Amino acid sequence: MDVVAEAVINLYRRRDEIRGLKMVYEPEYLRFFQARFEPL
């Protein structure tokens, strides 16, 4: 749990630097495993 807590703390500290992704390709099956993304 210490590792998880440390990761969440680091993520929170970098929250303003981290950008999201947009889906640019979505297959009919296994959407989240075969999809393609681009940075926002």
KOLPA-544020 format. One record per residue (C-alpha): x, z, y; residue in three letters. Coordinates in pm, whole numbers, plus 50000, padded with zeros to 5 digits. Last residue first. Example, Ala and Ser with C-alpha at 12.3 -4.5 7.8 and 13.67 -1.06 7.14 Angstrom:
REM residues 2
[[51367, 50714, 49894], "SER"]
[[51230, 50780, 49550], "ALA"]
//
This chain:
REM residues 40
[[49490, 47382, 51647], "LEU"]
[[49728, 47328, 51357], "PRO"]
[[49626, 47064, 51104], "GLU"]
[[49467, 47117, 50762], "PHE"]
[[49421, 46928, 50437], "ARG"]
[[49173, 47033, 50168], "ALA"]
[[49268, 47036, 49800], "GLN"]
[[49241, 47406, 49713], "PHE"]
[[48974, 47506, 49964], "PHE"]
[[48738, 47221, 49879], "ARG"]
[[48772, 47231, 49504], "LEU"]
[[48527, 46941, 49472], "TYR"]
[[48392, 46697, 49731], "GLU"]
[[48722, 46675, 49915], "PRO"]
[[48758, 46799, 50275], "GLU"]
[[49018, 46639, 50499], "TYR"]
[[49101, 46735, 50859], "VAL"]
[[49027, 47109, 50835], "MET"]
[[49133, 47290, 51149], "LYS"]
[[49399, 47558, 51156], "LEU"]
[[49443, 47870, 51367], "GLY"]
[[49714, 47986, 51604], "ARG"]
[[49934, 48294, 51579], "ILE"]
[[50125, 48392, 51893], "GLU"]
[[49864, 48627, 52041], "ASP"]
[[49812, 48813, 51712], "ARG"]
[[50186, 48877, 51663], "ARG"]
[[50160, 49259, 51680], "ARG"]
[[49848, 49255, 51463], "TYR"]
[[50026, 49049, 51196], "LEU"]
[[50318, 49291, 51194], "ASN"]
[[50080, 49587, 51153], "ILE"]
[[49890, 49409, 50875], "VAL"]
[[50215, 49331, 50691], "ALA"]
[[50335, 49692, 50723], "GLU"]
[[50006, 49823, 50586], "ALA"]
[[50021, 49584, 50290], "VAL"]
[[50380, 49684, 50212], "VAL"]
[[50294, 50054, 50234], "ASP"]
[[50000, 50000, 50000], "MET"]
//
